[in-house]
Amino acid sequence: MRVINFLTKMSAKELKAIADIGITLGYIGDELKQFVNDERMRMDKEKEVERQRKEAEQEAERQRTEGGWVL
């Protein structure tokens, strides 16, 4: 069983960009921290959905090519 890491390893540049967006939207202090955290979680979820989609495509391709039949 594969363990999924839901914490995105973001660069300081990416974190600063998200923080700058939050500041532009008027968030400060704890609200800004929560905004950054929410955005990181949203990005993690999007990456996980994309990973699952790719796995499903690979599985479908594997099933199409099983038994030597390639369509």
Secondary structure by P-SEA (a helix, b strand, c coil): cccccccccccaaaaaaaaaaaaaacccaaaaaaaaaaaaaaaaaaaaaaaaaaaaaaaaaaaaacccccc
